[in-house]
Amino acid sequence: MPLDFTKHFIAVSTEFKLGNNTGYSWKVTVKVMNGKVTLDQGWATYAAVHQIKIDYMVTFKLLTPDTLKVIIFDDDGIEVVNKCGKHDEAFAAKD
């Protein structure tokens, strides 16, 4: 997200929980890079486990100062419902 957008936040957390439609949340770290706030450690694993592909659209909604709700849409614009029964316990925690 552009750094200017962060003025809408009370504070930009260095770590976010990404909540999704599985009832689990994933921890990812955040860093500023090239004038943008980016998801860093944990994002690649999240994207792989949830099979996010090029041409998919991912939306983020700020729920709390450190929690984002993630909705994934495939290349046809249909919401991807991830019913993955196994989450890596190092990254995911049941809400």
N, C-alpha and C positions, 0 to 999 in steps of 0.2 A: 504494500500500500504506500502511496506517496507520503512523505514525511509531513507535508502540510495537513493531510487528513488527520494526523494524530492529535491535532489541536482539539478535536471533538472528544478525545479521551480524557478522563480525569488524570490518568497516568498510563504510560505504555509499559506493560509488564515485560519482564525479560523472559518469562515463560508463560505459555498459554496451554489450557486444556482444550482439545478439539473434541466436542461432543458430536455424536452422529446418531443415526437411526438404529444402532445396535444396542444402545443403552450403556455403551462403554465410552470412556474418554481417553484421549491420548495426550501425553505431554510432549510439547515441542518448545524449543528455545527460539528466541527472537533476537535478531541483530539488525543494526542499521548498516546498509550497504548501498553505495551509489545513490544516496539521497532517498532511499526507500527503506521501510521496515519490512524485513523478510522473515519467513519461517525458516529455521535452520535445523538443528539437530532434532531428529525424530520425524521430520516431515517426509523424508525419503522412504522411511519404513511405513509410515501411514499411507503414503501414495501407493506403494507396492502392495500392501495387504488389502487395500480397498480397490485395487486394480484401476487406478485413475490413469486414463490413457490420453494421448494427444487428441485434441478435438473435444474432449470432455469439458464441461463448464463446472466450476466449483464455486459455490457461494459461501460466504462467511457472515454470520450475524453475531454481533457482540451481545452476549447474555449477561455477563458480569465483567468486572474489570480484567479478569484473567481467564474467561471462558468464551470460546467461540463455537457456535453451532455450525456444522458443516453439512451442506447438501450438495450431492454430486449428481450431475445430469450427463447422460451419455450423448453421443454425437447426433442422436435423433431428438434430443431435448426431453428425454424421459428420465425421471428420477431413478437413480441406481439405489436399490435397496440391498444393503450388505448384511447378510445374515451369517457372517463368519462366526462360527462357533468357537474358534481358537484364536485368541489374541495373545501375543507375546506378553507375558506378565511383566517383563522388564519395561514395557512401554504403555500398557493399558491397565486401567483400573476400573472396576465396576462402580458405576455411580450409585 
